């Protein structure tokens, strides 16, 4: 992964550009080449770790016709055709932060089953070593709560019972955090985060 040098202020500023086409041009030119470089290495890592072929998907925002995207991401899933209906790993940017997620979003057909499994294995979440993990219940919003402050049971019950509810767990880094601009260091942090979240990914298939 020689070409990945991290994300710059200019990359994050892509989300301040007015107009769908102008913003998409910036995302395609500035961010997506980095996603491809970083994402392929992470996909290879996950394939080796999980002992199954994983596939890289880069958000195209193809359904948009008017409103420019507020964020963009790469996703890694065990399905070649798509990722939204499957548990998947994400790395992406909003204008003010970078996110690293293990994501279970509302398109999942077996959402309630995954939630029930997690509820009976809460101890697996307590094994997470990092104190800076955060949880989001809606991938379209910036908001995320620190893992240590959230009511995990209630969040998982909502994920189980509410059709549009989601569950994402991972880490956030501010756009001005030096680690975001250091490609080698950022890659290691993402790789380690994915590695630590892998038991939850595996658990979601039981």
C-alpha positions in Angstrom: 0.0 0.0 0.0 2.6 2.5 -1.1 0.3 5.3 -2.4 -2.0 5.8 0.6 -0.9 8.9 2.5 -3.9 9.5 4.7 -6.7 12.1 4.3 -6.1 15.9 4.0 -8.0 19.0 4.9 -8.9 19.3 1.2 -10.5 15.8 1.2 -12.8 16.8 4.1 -13.5 20.2 2.5 -15.0 18.3 -0.5 -18.3 18.3 1.6 -18.4 22.1 1.6 -18.6 22.3 -2.2 -22.0 23.4 -3.5 -23.9 21.3 -6.1 -24.2 17.6 -6.6 -21.9 17.3 -9.7 -19.2 19.6 -8.3 -19.1 17.8 -5.0 -19.2 14.3 -6.7 -16.3 15.4 -8.9 -14.3 16.3 -5.8 -15.2 13.0 -4.1 -14.2 11.0 -7.2 -10.9 12.9 -7.8 -9.7 13.3 -4.2 -11.2 10.6 -2.0 -12.2 7.5 -4.1 -8.6 6.8 -5.3 -7.5 6.7 -1.6 -10.5 4.5 -0.8 -9.4 2.1 -3.5 -5.8 1.9 -2.3 -6.6 1.6 1.4 -9.7 -0.5 0.8 -8.0 -3.2 -1.2 -5.4 -3.7 1.4 -8.0 -3.9 4.2 -10.1 -6.3 2.1 -7.1 -8.6 1.7 -6.5 -8.4 5.5 -10.1 -9.3 6.3 -10.2 -12.1 3.7 -7.1 -13.6 5.4 -8.4 -13.1 8.9 -11.9 -14.4 8.2 -10.7 -17.2 5.9 -13.3 -16.2 3.4 -13.3 -14.0 0.4 -14.3 -10.4 1.1 -15.2 -7.7 -1.4 -14.6 -4.0 -1.6 -17.4 -1.6 -2.4 -16.9 2.2 -2.8 -20.1 4.3 -2.4 -21.2 5.7 -5.8 -24.1 7.8 -4.5 -25.8 6.9 -7.8 -29.4 7.4 -6.6 -28.8 11.1 -5.8 -30.3 13.6 -8.3 -30.3 16.8 -6.4 -28.8 16.8 -2.9 -25.0 16.3 -2.7 -23.8 13.6 -0.3 -22.9 14.7 3.3 -20.5 11.8 3.6 -18.8 9.1 1.6 -17.3 5.7 2.4 -15.8 2.4 1.5 -17.5 -0.8 2.6 -16.1 -4.4 2.8 -18.5 -7.3 2.8 -18.7 -11.0 2.1 -20.9 -10.4 -0.9 -19.6 -9.4 -4.3 -22.8 -7.8 -5.5 -23.5 -5.5 -2.6 -23.0 -4.8 1.1 -26.2 -3.1 2.5 -28.0 -6.3 3.1 -25.0 -7.8 4.9 -22.9 -7.1 8.0 -20.0 -5.0 6.7 -17.0 -3.0 7.7 -16.8 0.7 6.7 -14.3 3.6 6.5 -15.6 7.0 5.5 -15.6 10.7 5.9 -18.0 13.5 7.0 -16.8 17.1 6.7 -15.5 17.0 10.3 -14.5 13.5 11.1 -13.4 10.1 9.8 -15.4 7.0 10.9 -14.5 3.3 11.2 -17.5 1.0 11.6 -18.7 -2.5 11.8 -22.1 -1.7 10.4 -25.5 -3.4 10.6 -27.9 -1.2 8.7 -31.7 -1.3 8.2 -31.6 -3.2 4.9 -30.4 -6.4 6.7 -33.0 -9.1 6.2 -32.1 -10.8 9.5 -31.8 -7.8 11.7 -33.9 -9.2 14.5 -32.0 -12.4 14.6 -28.6 -10.6 14.8 -30.0 -8.4 17.6 -31.2 -11.4 19.6 -27.8 -13.1 19.2 -26.0 -9.9 20.4 -28.4 -9.6 23.4 -27.5 -13.1 24.5 -23.8 -12.4 24.1 -23.4 -8.9 25.7 -20.2 -10.1 27.3 -18.5 -10.1 23.8 -18.9 -6.3 23.7 -17.3 -6.0 27.1 -14.1 -7.6 25.7 -13.4 -4.5 23.5 -10.2 -3.0 24.8 -10.4 0.5 23.4 -12.0 3.2 25.5 -12.8 5.3 22.5 -15.3 3.1 20.8 -18.6 4.8 19.8 -22.0 3.5 18.8 -24.4 5.0 16.2 -28.0 4.0 15.6 -28.3 5.8 12.3 -25.6 5.7 9.6 -26.9 8.9 7.9 -26.2 11.0 11.0 -22.9 12.3 12.5 -24.1 11.5 16.0 -22.4 8.7 17.9 -22.3 8.0 21.6 -19.3 6.7 23.6 -19.6 3.0 24.1 -19.2 3.4 27.8 -22.1 5.8 28.1 -24.7 4.0 26.0 -27.4 1.7 27.2 -26.3 -1.3 25.1 -29.3 -3.5 25.9 -31.8 -0.8 25.0 -29.9 0.1 21.8 -29.9 -3.6 20.7 -33.6 -4.0 21.6 -34.4 -0.9 19.4 -32.3 -2.4 16.6 -34.4 -5.6 17.0 -37.8 -4.1 17.2 -37.7 -0.9 15.0 -37.7 -1.5 11.2 -35.5 1.4 10.3 -33.2 1.1 13.3 -29.5 0.4 12.8 -26.5 -0.5 14.9 -22.9 0.6 14.1 -19.9 0.2 16.4 -16.4 1.6 15.8 -14.3 4.7 16.2 -14.3 8.4 15.2 -11.3 10.6 14.5 -11.6 14.4 14.1 -10.6 15.8 10.7 -7.8 17.7 12.3 -6.4 14.7 14.2 -2.8 14.1 13.0 -3.4 10.4 12.7 -5.9 11.0 9.9 -3.1 12.5 7.8 -0.6 9.7 8.5 -1.4 7.0 6.0 0.7 4.2 7.7 -0.6 5.0 11.2 -4.2 5.3 10.1 -4.1 2.0 8.3 -2.8 0.3 11.4 -5.5 1.8 13.5 -8.2 0.7 11.1 -6.8 -2.8 10.7 -6.6 -3.2 14.5 -10.1 -1.9 14.9 -11.5 -4.3 12.3 -9.5 -7.1 14.0 -11.0 -6.3 17.4 -14.5 -6.1 15.9 -14.2 -9.4 14.0 -15.6 -11.6 16.8 -18.8 -9.5 16.6 -18.9 -9.8 12.9 -18.5 -13.6 13.2 -21.2 -13.7 15.9 -23.7 -12.0 13.7 -23.8 -15.0 11.4 -24.7 -17.5 14.2 
